[in-house]
Amino acid sequence: MKRYLLGLSASLLGSSLYFTAQQQFPFSGLNNGDIKQEVFSPAAQKSGAGISKELSARLLSLPAFIPSVAATDWLIQKPAQKASVSRIGDHQIILSNGLVSRTFYVSANIATTSIRNLVTGEEYLRAVKPEADVMIDSVNYPVGGLTGQVDQAYLLPDWLDKMDVIPHSFLFKNFTVSELKAKIQWTSKRWLASTQWKASGKELTCYYEHPELKDIFVEVHYEIYDNIPLISKWVEIKNKGNKKVQVNHFASEIIAYIEPSNSPIGKQEWMKPNFHLENDYAFGGFTYEGSDQSIFWQTDKTYTSQADYNVSMPCVVKSMPEKGPEQVLQPGQAMETFRTYLLALDGTDRERNGLSQRKMYRTLAPWSTENPIFLHLTSTKPEVVKQAVDQCKATGYEMIILSFGSGLHMEDTSAANLEKFRSLAAYAHSKGIQIGGYSLFSSRSIDAENDVINIKTGKPGGTIFGTAPCLGSKWGIAYLEKLDKFFEATGFDLLEHDGPYPGDFCASENHPGHHGYGDSQWNQWKQSINFYASLAKKGIYMNLPDFYFLSGSNKVSVGYKEVNWSLPRAQQIILGRQNNYDGTWTRIPSMNWTFVPLVEYHGGGAAATLEPLSEHLDAYEAHMKQNYGAGIQACYRGNRLYDTEATKALVTKEIAHYKKYRDILNADIIHLQRPTGRDWDGFMHADPQLKQKAFAMFFNPLSQPVTRTIRLPLYYAGLKNSAKISIEGAAPIPVTLNSGREATISITIPANGSTWVVAE
């Protein structure tokens, strides 16, 4: 919060390559004279230099840019400014939305000359690079960009019109502007957040041709979003000739960023710039940070004036696959790269940067805000399933997931198996309950013909999970077809896909889904995301223990060690709170699932499990309070929700409480104090758009009650001077907020228990 407020000061707005002496800032609270402005040299403003008449006319058809900076904190209130594509003079195109901008200089070619956080005034770019690189038939071609920058440490406007085309590069010929289009056609069939962020904005498409490659055309797409400092980018390569070509490799984003720190000699911890870079080519983790395999921070040997004597500072970042994609384009074919997203950040505040990333996911993956209440059922016996359906109906649950080990086998597409689960789905639907189940892809071996082949040994093994099938093998292709058939025939509502494609390369040259090692990762990824997109279009919910949110996935593990659920119940409860606390820094609550072992899981016996449920109501209640209180669904894994009327009453009460406050409990979390076992711990949800602006939960791991004076940070709840605080539903008490928008309250937390407050 403090970083943002400082960012509003005129001193941090700084100068920009696109500010001129005549431009005014309609920014409340600032005088125009306070803003440092910069004027182009006459040479840099020369009309039409290096631009065709047609392109010059096209550029001049854009609306003139009117600089404007958001006057409100976008994390609390949507800015008045909308995303726009406009021009500055007759040489520049700018994407802007009052929060972030990307500016292009058009002369002999087109090049990005500025990427800027408009609120703080921070410039991210120190040097001009190509807009992309593409390797075609083993020859690398820059796309756009300019060469001849005098010094790579900084960029002066006077240099631009003296810079020239990069040799052998694709040349900018034209552009179009359009409205932002949805990447995934998504059908929503269940509860989702009411204060949903809808993606809207503008798309700029730049068209390139090559003087030597007459039949190959490149398009570079940029999207800028409304209400969020976010810009996306991807590249499309088209073969319009009569001969096939091979796209060996690409870099779809190249940013020579201003290094936040440097040292002339010796080892050091280097700082990344104040932006988050992410693409949808990610596998093998529960967070993007743990899944990233295609964002590379590299050195820049052309930057010879850097302070590092060894020129070893990683000050260029590229978005590209590690190997491949080695895609063959037949005549008339085209390929798109993955999409890269740049989110401008305000500084180093972990909570604020995490909130920014969470709002990005709400915008790019609105399906991740769906959050059905589900039971993880351990049996597919019809009588057990129907009893579970009836219990879900009675207590307010909304979905049943037929768990691993339940007997569900989606690969069995026999008439008898399909009819069994069609009938069970029909019964569940008749009671208003959705149903789905578990299927294992990776972490198993099929056979030598269909498994991933290790390039070093020429044999199966050595994959991310030891052994794994190749999705491009005959078995892998048939596997996805069988799952499609199963869902179509049964009417299932959910897929829990264990071991989604984790990024394995496969050296087989006999698999029909890929030619060899170089295209194996790309092709398996494409199979996966196309499959998930098709499920999203049908409204099928997806639990995937992998970060496929930008491809249609709904939920991932919060991040826990499975064997910890075999520990004694009391330990599970505190460890579970730690998992929930740690798993919500960069992910919204509904993106996560956690776990509760109603029956034994990974051992532990009676000391670890909740069955018989009626004998462990205290642990059952504690799990539900902390999980539903965090807005995180748990895999309550067992064969029933309740065993006695007392157990039923407990479950019904907790679900009713969750549903009463469901909107605010699914809002983003402000982290108050991590569980340590030494004192209270807690978190707070905040959403300024709701009537209930904040909901805080406090937990006491100690064996005696504690009373604590706690400050609630209500800035991100949108509250300014005062708030009405209600403790566990009691009559609200007015509280005056301090200058930091904090409310000070006194809370008594029962021994080994919890309490909660609501702020309006």
C-alpha positions in Angstrom: 0.0 0.0 0.0 2.7 2.5 0.9 4.5 1.7 -2.4 1.4 2.6 -4.3 0.8 5.8 -2.5 4.4 6.9 -3.1 3.9 5.9 -6.7 1.3 8.6 -7.1 3.7 11.4 -6.4 4.8 13.5 -9.2 8.5 12.8 -8.4 8.1 9.2 -9.5 6.2 9.8 -12.7 9.4 10.6 -14.4 10.0 11.2 -18.1 9.1 9.2 -21.1 10.1 8.8 -24.7 6.5 9.8 -25.7 5.9 12.9 -23.5 6.0 16.3 -25.3 6.0 19.8 -24.0 2.3 20.3 -25.0 0.9 17.2 -23.4 -1.2 17.6 -20.3 -2.0 15.0 -17.6 -5.6 14.9 -16.3 -4.4 13.4 -13.1 -6.2 14.5 -10.0 -4.1 16.1 -7.3 -1.1 17.0 -9.5 -0.2 20.2 -11.3 0.9 19.9 -14.9 4.0 21.8 -14.0 5.0 19.2 -11.5 5.4 16.5 -14.2 8.8 16.2 -15.9 8.3 16.2 -19.6 10.7 15.5 -22.5 10.7 16.9 -26.0 11.8 15.0 -29.1 14.6 16.5 -31.1 13.6 17.8 -34.6 15.4 14.9 -36.2 13.4 12.4 -34.3 10.2 14.0 -35.5 11.0 14.0 -39.3 7.8 13.1 -41.1 7.8 9.8 -43.1 11.4 8.9 -42.6 11.7 5.2 -43.6 7.9 4.7 -43.8 5.9 4.0 -47.0 3.1 6.4 -47.9 0.5 3.7 -47.3 1.9 2.8 -43.8 2.3 6.5 -42.9 -1.4 7.1 -43.8 -2.4 4.1 -41.8 -0.5 5.3 -38.8 -2.0 8.8 -39.1 -5.5 7.2 -39.1 -5.0 6.3 -35.5 -6.4 8.7 -32.8 -3.8 11.0 -31.3 -2.6 9.8 -27.9 -3.8 11.8 -24.9 -1.5 10.9 -21.9 -3.5 9.9 -18.9 -2.6 8.2 -15.6 -5.1 6.3 -13.5 -6.1 8.4 -10.5 -7.3 5.5 -8.4 -5.7 2.3 -7.1 -6.7 -0.3 -9.7 -6.7 -3.0 -7.0 -9.6 -1.2 -5.3 -11.4 0.8 -8.0 -11.5 0.3 -11.8 -9.7 3.2 -13.5 -11.7 5.6 -15.7 -9.2 5.0 -18.6 -9.9 2.2 -21.1 -7.3 0.4 -23.2 -6.4 2.2 -26.4 -4.2 2.0 -29.4 -3.2 5.4 -30.6 -0.3 7.4 -32.1 2.2 9.9 -31.0 3.1 12.2 -33.9 3.7 10.3 -37.1 6.3 7.9 -35.9 4.9 6.1 -32.8 2.2 3.7 -31.9 1.3 3.3 -28.2 -0.8 0.8 -26.3 -2.0 2.4 -23.0 -4.7 2.0 -20.4 -3.7 4.6 -17.7 -1.7 1.9 -15.8 0.8 0.5 -18.3 2.0 1.4 -21.8 4.0 -0.1 -24.6 5.4 2.3 -27.2 6.7 1.5 -30.7 8.8 3.6 -33.0 8.1 3.2 -36.7 10.9 4.1 -39.2 13.0 1.7 -41.2 11.3 -1.0 -39.2 9.2 -1.1 -36.0 10.6 -1.5 -32.5 9.4 -1.3 -28.9 11.1 1.7 -27.3 9.2 1.9 -24.0 7.4 -0.4 -21.6 6.3 1.7 -18.7 4.4 1.5 -15.4 2.4 4.7 -15.8 1.4 5.0 -12.1 4.9 4.8 -10.7 6.6 6.3 -13.8 9.1 3.3 -13.9 10.5 2.6 -17.3 11.4 -1.1 -17.8 13.2 -0.9 -21.2 16.9 0.1 -21.5 17.5 -1.0 -25.1 15.8 -1.9 -28.4 15.7 -5.5 -29.4 13.8 -7.5 -32.1 10.1 -7.9 -31.5 10.6 -11.6 -31.9 13.1 -14.1 -33.3 12.0 -17.0 -35.5 14.3 -19.8 -36.8 13.0 -21.2 -40.1 14.8 -24.1 -41.8 17.7 -23.7 -39.4 18.2 -20.0 -40.2 17.4 -17.4 -37.5 15.5 -14.3 -38.6 14.8 -11.3 -36.3 11.3 -9.9 -36.6 11.2 -6.1 -36.5 13.5 -4.2 -34.2 16.2 -1.7 -35.0 20.0 -1.7 -34.7 22.5 1.1 -34.1 21.7 2.1 -30.5 24.7 4.1 -29.3 24.7 2.6 -25.8 22.7 -0.4 -24.5 22.5 1.1 -21.0 19.9 3.7 -21.9 17.9 5.0 -24.9 17.9 8.6 -26.1 15.1 9.8 -28.4 17.6 11.5 -30.7 19.1 8.1 -31.6 15.9 6.6 -33.0 15.8 8.0 -36.5 19.4 7.2 -37.0 18.9 3.5 -36.2 18.6 1.0 -39.0 17.1 -2.3 -40.0 18.6 -5.4 -38.4 20.2 -7.5 -41.2 18.0 -10.4 -42.5 15.0 -9.3 -40.4 11.3 -9.4 -41.2 10.1 -5.9 -42.1 7.0 -4.2 -40.7 4.4 -3.6 -43.4 1.0 -3.0 -41.9 -1.1 -3.2 -38.7 -4.7 -3.6 -37.6 -6.5 -2.7 -34.4 -9.4 -4.8 -33.0 -11.3 -5.6 -29.8 -9.8 -8.3 -27.5 -11.2 -11.7 -28.3 -11.7 -14.6 -25.8 -9.0 -17.3 -26.1 -11.1 -20.1 -24.6 -14.9 -20.7 -25.2 -16.0 -21.4 -21.6 -19.4 -22.6 -20.4 -20.1 -21.9 -16.7 -22.3 -24.4 -15.0 -21.7 -23.8 -11.3 -21.1 -21.2 -8.6 -18.5 -18.6 -9.3 -17.4 -15.3 -7.8 -20.0 -12.5 -8.3 -17.5 -9.7 -8.6 -16.0 -11.3 -11.7 -13.3 -9.5 -13.7 -14.2 -9.6 -17.3 -11.4 -9.4 -19.9 -11.8 -6.6 -22.4 -9.4 -4.4 -24.2 -7.6 -3.8 -27.5 -5.5 -5.9 -29.8 -2.8 -4.6 -32.1 -1.6 -6.9 -34.9 1.6 -6.1 -36.8 2.2 -7.7 -40.1 5.7 -8.5 -41.4 7.2 -9.7 -44.7 10.7 -10.8 -45.6 12.6 -9.6 -48.7 14.1 -13.1 -49.2 11.4 -15.4 -47.8 8.6 -14.4 -50.2 6.1 -16.9 -49.0 6.5 -16.7 -45.2 4.6 -14.1 -43.3 4.8 -13.2 -39.6 2.2 -11.6 -37.4 2.9 -10.3 -34.0 -0.1 -9.7 -31.8 -0.3 -7.5 -28.7 -3.2 -7.2 -26.3 -3.7 -4.5 -23.7 -6.4 -5.1 -21.1 -8.9 -2.8 -19.4 -8.5 -2.1 -15.7 -5.3 -4.0 -15.1 -1.6 -3.2 -16.0 -1.4 -6.2 -18.3 -0.1 -6.7 -21.9 0.0 -10.0 -23.7 1.9 -11.0 -26.8 2.2 -13.9 -29.3 3.5 -14.6 -32.8 1.9 -16.3 -35.7 3.9 -17.7 -38.6 2.2 -18.5 -41.9 3.4 -20.5 -44.9 1.7 -19.2 -48.0 4.0 -20.8 -50.5 4.0 -24.2 -52.2 6.8 -25.8 -50.2 6.9 -27.0 -46.6 9.1 -25.2 -44.1 10.1 -26.0 -40.6 9.9 -23.6 -37.6 12.8 -24.8 -35.5 12.6 -22.3 -32.7 11.3 -18.9 -31.7 11.5 -16.2 -29.0 8.2 -14.4 -28.9 9.2 -11.8 -26.4 12.6 -10.2 -25.9 13.0 -7.5 -23.3 16.3 -5.8 -22.5 15.2 -4.5 -19.2 16.8 -1.9 -16.9 18.6 -3.9 -14.3 17.4 -3.1 -10.8 20.8 -3.7 -9.3 24.4 -4.3 -10.5 27.9 -4.9 -9.2 31.2 -4.2 -11.0 32.7 -7.5 -9.7 32.0 -10.6 -7.7 29.0 -12.8 -7.1 25.7 -11.2 -6.0 22.0 -11.9 -5.7 20.5 -10.2 -8.7 17.1 -8.5 -8.6 14.4 -9.0 -11.2 12.6 -6.0 -12.6 9.3 -4.8 -11.3 7.1 -6.8 -13.7 5.8 -10.4 -13.7 6.3 -12.3 -16.9 4.3 -15.5 -17.5 3.2 -17.6 -20.5 0.9 -20.6 -20.9 3.7 -23.0 -21.8 4.2 -24.3 -18.3 4.1 -27.7 -16.7 5.0 -29.7 -13.6 4.1 -27.4 -10.7 1.2 -26.1 -8.5 2.2 -22.4 -9.0 3.4 -20.7 -12.1 6.7 -20.1 -10.4 7.1 -23.8 -9.9 5.9 -24.6 -13.5 7.9 -22.1 -15.5 10.0 -23.8 -18.2 10.1 -21.1 -20.9 11.0 -17.7 -19.3 14.8 -17.3 -19.6 16.8 -14.6 -17.9 20.0 -14.2 -19.9 23.1 -12.0 -20.2 23.5 -9.4 -22.9 27.0 -9.3 -24.4 26.1 -6.3 -26.5 25.7 -4.3 -23.3 29.4 -3.6 -22.9 29.0 -0.5 -20.7 27.3 -2.4 -17.8 29.0 -2.2 -14.4 29.8 -5.9 -14.4 33.3 -6.3 -15.7 32.4 -9.9 -16.9 29.3 -8.7 -18.7 27.5 -11.4 -16.8 24.4 -9.5 -15.5 21.2 -11.3 -16.6 19.5 -8.3 -18.0 17.6 -9.7 -21.0 14.5 -11.8 -20.5 13.1 -14.0 -23.3 9.9 -16.0 -23.6 10.7 -19.1 -25.6 10.7 -22.9 -25.5 13.8 -24.6 -24.2 13.9 -26.7 -27.4 11.8 -26.9 -30.5 9.0 -26.6 -31.4 10.3 -28.0 -34.7 7.0 -27.6 -36.4 6.6 -28.5 -40.1 4.3 -26.1 -41.9 2.9 -27.5 -45.0 1.7 -25.1 -47.8 -1.2 -23.1 -46.4 -0.5 -24.0 -42.8 0.3 -21.6 -39.9 1.3 -21.9 -36.3 0.8 -19.7 -33.2 3.3 -19.5 -30.4 2.2 -19.5 -26.8 1.0 -16.3 -25.2 3.3 -14.2 -22.9 1.8 -11.9 -20.3 3.6 -8.9 -18.8 2.1 -7.6 -15.6 3.5 -4.3 -14.4 4.2 -4.2 -10.6 4.4 -1.4 -8.2 7.5 -2.4 -6.2 8.6 -5.1 -3.8 5.6 -5.4 -1.5 4.8 -9.2 -1.5 1.1 -8.8 -0.7 0.4 -6.1 -3.3 2.4 -7.9 -6.0 0.6 -11.1 -5.1 -2.8 -9.4 -5.3 -1.8 -8.1 -8.7 -1.0 -11.6 -9.9 -4.3 -12.9 -8.5 -6.3 -10.2 -10.3 -4.5 -11.3 -13.5 -5.8 -14.9 -13.1 -9.3 -13.6 -12.3 -9.1 -11.7 -15.6 -7.4 -14.3 -17.8 -8.9 -17.4 -16.3 -12.4 -16.5 -15.0 -13.2 -20.2 -14.8 -10.8 -20.5 -11.9 -13.3 -18.6 -9.8 -15.8 -21.5 -10.0 -15.7 -23.2 -6.7 -18.1 -26.1 -6.1 -18.3 -27.8 -2.7 -17.3 -31.4 -3.2 -16.9 -34.8 -1.6 -14.1 -37.1 -2.6 -15.9 -40.5 -2.7 -13.8 -43.7 -2.3 -16.4 -46.1 -3.8 -18.3 -46.5 -7.1 -20.7 -49.1 -5.7 -24.1 -47.8 -6.7 -25.6 -48.0 -3.2 -22.6 -46.0 -1.8 -22.7 -43.4 -4.6 -26.5 -42.9 -4.2 -26.2 -42.6 -0.4 -23.4 -40.0 -0.9 -25.6 -38.1 -3.4 -28.4 -38.0 -0.8 -26.0 -36.8 1.9 -24.7 -34.1 -0.4 -28.3 -32.9 -1.1 -29.1 -33.0 2.7 -26.1 -31.0 3.8 -25.7 -28.5 0.9 -22.8 -30.1 -1.0 -22.8 -29.6 -4.7 -20.4 -32.2 -6.3 -19.1 -35.7 -5.9 -15.6 -36.7 -7.2 -15.1 -40.4 -7.6 -11.7 -40.7 -6.1 -8.6 -42.7 -7.0 -9.0 -46.2 -5.7 -12.8 -45.9 -6.0 -13.1 -48.3 -8.9 -13.7 -45.7 -11.6 -11.9 -46.5 -14.9 -12.7 -43.9 -17.6 -10.6 -45.7 -20.1 -13.1 -48.5 -20.1 -15.6 -47.5 -22.8 -17.5 -50.8 -22.8 -21.3 -50.4 -23.0 -21.7 -51.9 -19.5 -19.2 -49.4 -17.9 -20.7 -46.4 -19.7 -24.2 -47.4 -18.7 -23.2 -47.8 -15.0 -21.8 -44.3 -14.7 -24.5 -42.7 -17.0 -27.1 -44.1 -14.6 -25.2 -42.8 -11.5 -24.8 -39.4 -13.1 -28.5 -39.3 -13.9 -29.3 -40.0 -10.3 -26.9 -37.3 -9.1 -28.3 -34.8 -11.5 -31.9 -35.6 -10.4 -30.9 -34.4 -7.0 -29.1 -31.3 -8.3 -25.6 -32.8 -7.6 -22.8 -32.7 -10.1 -20.5 -35.8 -10.4 -17.2 -36.6 -12.0 -14.1 -38.5 -11.3 -10.4 -39.4 -11.4 -8.2 -40.6 -14.3 -4.5 -41.2 -14.2 -2.4 -40.3 -17.2 1.2 -39.8 -16.1 3.2 -41.5 -13.3 2.7 -44.9 -14.8 4.1 -47.2 -17.5 2.2 -48.6 -20.5 4.8 -50.5 -22.4 8.1 -49.8 -24.4 6.1 -49.0 -27.5 4.0 -46.2 -25.9 6.2 -44.9 -23.1 8.3 -41.7 -23.2 11.7 -42.7 -24.7 14.8 -41.3 -23.0 17.1 -39.6 -25.5 20.2 -40.7 -23.6 19.4 -44.4 -23.3 16.9 -44.9 -26.1 14.7 -46.7 -23.6 11.8 -45.8 -21.4 12.6 -44.1 -18.0 14.2 -41.0 -16.7 11.1 -38.9 -17.1 9.9 -36.3 -14.6 7.9 -39.0 -12.8 10.2 -41.9 -13.5 8.2 -43.5 -16.3 5.3 -42.1 -18.2 3.3 -42.7 -21.4 3.8 -40.4 -24.3 0.7 -38.5 -25.2 1.8 -38.6 -28.8 1.9 -42.4 -28.8 -0.9 -44.6 -30.2 -1.9 -45.2 -26.6 -1.8 -41.5 -25.7 -3.9 -40.4 -28.6 -6.4 -43.2 -27.9 -6.5 -42.3 -24.2 -7.8 -38.8 -24.8 -10.3 -40.2 -27.3 -11.6 -42.6 -24.7 -12.0 -39.9 -22.1 -13.9 -37.8 -24.6 -16.2 -40.7 -25.3 -16.7 -41.4 -21.6 -17.8 -37.8 -20.9 -20.1 -37.7 -23.9 -21.8 -41.0 -22.9 -22.1 -40.5 -19.2 -22.8 -36.8 -18.8 -20.0 -36.5 -16.1 -19.4 -32.9 -14.9 -15.7 -33.1 -13.7 -12.3 -34.5 -14.6 -9.7 -34.9 -11.9 -6.7 -35.6 -14.2 -3.8 -36.9 -12.2 -0.4 -36.3 -13.8 -1.4 -34.0 -16.6 1.3 -33.7 -19.3 4.3 -32.6 -17.2 6.7 -31.5 -20.0 8.5 -34.7 -20.9 10.5 -34.8 -24.2 10.2 -38.1 -26.0 12.9 -39.4 -28.4 10.7 -42.0 -30.1 10.5 -41.6 -33.9 7.6 -44.1 -34.2 4.9 -42.2 -32.3 2.2 -40.9 -34.6 1.8 -37.7 -32.6 5.3 -36.3 -33.1 8.2 -36.7 -35.5 11.0 -36.9 -33.0 12.6 -35.4 -29.9 12.4 -31.7 -31.0 8.7 -31.5 -31.6 7.6 -33.9 -28.9 7.2 -31.5 -26.0 5.3 -28.9 -28.2 3.0 -31.5 -29.7 2.1 -33.1 -26.4 1.4 -29.7 -24.9 -0.9 -28.8 -27.8 -2.8 -32.1 -27.4 -3.2 -31.3 -23.7 -4.4 -27.7 -24.0 -6.7 -28.5 -26.9 -8.3 -31.3 -24.8 -8.7 -29.1 -21.8 -10.2 -26.2 -23.9 -12.7 -28.7 -25.3 -13.7 -29.7 -21.8 -14.0 -26.0 -20.7 -16.3 -25.4 -23.7 -18.6 -28.2 -22.5 -18.6 -26.9 -18.9 -16.7 -29.8 -17.5 -14.8 -28.8 -14.3 -11.1 -29.7 -14.1 -9.0 -30.5 -11.0 -5.5 -30.8 -12.4 -2.4 -31.0 -10.2 -0.5 -28.8 -12.6 -0.6 -25.2 -13.7 -2.9 -25.3 -16.7 -5.1 -22.4 -15.7 -4.5 -20.3 -18.8 -5.6 -23.4 -20.8 -8.9 -23.9 -19.0 -8.1 -25.7 -15.8 -10.1 -24.8 -12.7 -8.2 -26.0 -9.7 -4.8 -27.2 -8.5 -3.4 -28.5 -5.2 -2.7 -25.8 -2.6 0.6 -27.5 -2.1 1.0 -30.2 0.5 3.1 -33.3 1.2 0.7 -36.2 0.8 2.3 -38.3 3.6 1.6 -35.5 6.1 -2.1 -36.6 6.0 -0.9 -39.8 7.8 0.3 -37.7 10.8 -1.9 -37.4 13.9 -5.0 -35.3 13.5 -3.8 -32.3 15.6 -0.7 -31.9 13.4 -2.7 -32.1 10.2 -4.8 -29.2 11.3 -2.0 -26.8 11.9 0.0 -28.0 8.8 -3.2 -27.5 6.8 -3.5 -23.9 7.9 0.1 -23.3 6.9 -0.6 -24.8 3.5 -3.6 -22.6 3.0 -1.7 -19.5 4.1 1.3 -20.2 1.9 -0.8 -21.3 -1.1 -2.7 -18.0 -1.4 0.1 -15.5 -2.1 -0.2 -15.7 -5.8 -3.4 -17.8 -6.2 -7.0 -16.9 -5.5 -8.7 -19.3 -2.9 -10.8 -21.0 -5.5 -7.7 -22.0 -7.5 -6.7 -24.4 -4.7 -7.8 -27.7 -3.2 -6.5 -29.1 0.0 -7.1 -32.5 1.7 -8.9 -34.1 4.7 -8.5 -37.9 5.3 -11.9 -39.1 6.4 -10.5 -42.6 5.8 -6.9 -43.7 5.9 -4.6 -42.1 3.3 -0.9 -42.9 3.1 -1.1 -44.7 6.5 -1.4 -43.4 9.9 -4.2 -45.6 11.1 -6.8 -44.5 13.5 -4.7 -41.6 14.8 -4.7 -39.9 11.4 -8.2 -40.5 10.2 -11.6 -38.9 11.0 -13.6 -42.1 10.8 -15.7 -42.8 12.8 -16.7 -39.2 12.1 -19.0 -38.9 15.1 -16.0 -39.7 17.4 -13.8 -36.9 16.0 -16.2 -34.0 15.5 -13.7 -31.6 16.9 -11.1 -32.3 14.2 -13.8 -32.5 11.5 -15.1 -29.1 12.6 -11.6 -27.6 12.7 -10.8 -28.8 9.2 -14.1 -27.4 7.8 -13.7 -24.0 9.6 -10.2 -23.3 8.4 -10.7 -24.6 4.9 -14.1 -23.1 4.1 -13.0 -20.0 6.0 -10.1 -19.7 3.6 -12.5 -20.3 0.6 -10.5 -23.4 -0.2 -12.3 -26.7 -1.0 -10.8 -29.8 0.5 -10.9 -33.3 -0.9 -12.9 -34.7 2.1 -11.9 -38.3 1.1 -14.1 -41.0 2.4 -17.3 -42.9 1.8 -19.8 -40.6 3.5 -20.2 -37.1 4.8 -21.9 -38.0 8.1 -22.6 -41.1 10.2 -24.9 -39.7 12.9 -27.4 -36.9 13.2 -24.9 -34.9 15.3 -22.3 -35.3 12.5 -25.0 -34.3 9.9 -25.9 -31.2 12.0 -22.2 -30.2 12.1 -21.7 -30.5 8.4 -24.9 -28.7 7.6 -24.1 -25.9 9.9 -20.6 -25.3 8.4 -21.9 -25.4 4.9 -24.7 -23.0 5.7 -22.2 -20.6 7.2 -19.9 -20.9 4.2 -22.8 -20.2 1.8 -24.0 -17.2 3.8 -20.6 -15.5 3.4 -19.6 -17.3 0.2 -18.8 -14.2 -1.9 -16.5 -12.6 0.6 -14.9 -16.0 1.5 -13.9 -16.4 -2.1 -12.3 -12.9 -2.2 -8.5 -12.6 -2.2 -6.7 -13.1 1.0 -4.7 -10.6 2.9 -2.1 -12.5 5.0 -2.1 -11.5 8.7 0.1 -14.0 10.6 1.4 -17.4 9.5 0.7 -20.4 11.8 3.8 -21.2 14.0 2.1 -22.9 17.0 3.4 -20.1 19.2 0.5 -17.7 19.1 -2.6 -16.8 17.1 -2.5 -17.0 13.3 -5.0 -15.7 10.7 -5.9 -14.2 7.4 -8.5 -11.8 6.0 -10.5 -11.8 2.8 -11.1 -8.4 1.2 -13.3 -7.2 -1.7 -14.3 -3.5 -1.9 -17.1 -4.3 -4.4 -19.1 -6.4 -1.9 -21.4 -5.3 1.0 -19.2 -7.3 3.3 -15.9 -5.7 2.6 -13.7 -8.0 4.7 -13.9 -11.3 6.5 -11.1 -12.2 8.9 -10.4 -15.5 10.7 -8.2 -16.0 13.7 -6.9 -19.3 15.1 -5.5 -20.3 18.5 -3.2 -23.4 18.5 -2.6 -23.1 22.3 -4.4 -25.1 25.0 -5.7 -22.0 26.7 -7.8 -19.0 25.4 -5.9 -15.9 24.3 -7.0 -12.3 24.0 -5.1 -10.2 21.5 -5.2 -6.7 20.1 -5.0 -7.0 16.4 -4.9 -4.5 13.6 -7.0 -5.3 10.5 -5.5 -3.8 7.3 -8.7 -2.6 5.5 -7.0 -0.6 2.7 -7.8 -3.4 0.1 -11.3 -3.6 1.5 -11.8 -0.1 0.1 -12.6 1.3 3.6 -11.1 4.7 4.4 -12.2 6.4 7.6 -14.4 4.0 9.5 -15.8 0.5 9.5 -18.5 -1.6 11.2 -17.0 -4.7 12.8 -19.1 -7.7 13.7 -17.6 -10.5 15.8 -19.1 -13.9 14.9 -22.4 -12.3 13.7 -22.9 -10.0 16.7 -24.2 -6.5 16.4 -21.6 -4.5 14.4 -19.5 -2.0 16.3 -18.3 1.2 14.6 -14.5 1.5 14.5 -12.4 4.5 13.4 -9.5 3.6 11.1 -6.0 5.0 11.5 -4.1 6.8 8.8 -3.0 3.5 7.4 -6.6 2.4 7.1 -6.3 -0.1 9.8 -8.9 -1.0 12.4 -7.7 -2.0 15.9 -9.8 -4.7 17.6 -9.6 -6.9 20.7 -10.3 -10.5 20.0 -10.5 -13.5 22.3 -9.8 -16.8 20.6 -10.8 -20.0 22.4 -8.3 -22.7 23.2 -7.5 -24.9 20.2 -10.2 -23.0 18.4 -11.0 -20.1 16.1 -13.2 -17.0 15.7 -14.1 -14.7 12.9 -15.1 -11.1 12.2 -16.8 -9.2 9.3 -16.2 -5.6 8.3 -18.6 -3.5 6.4 
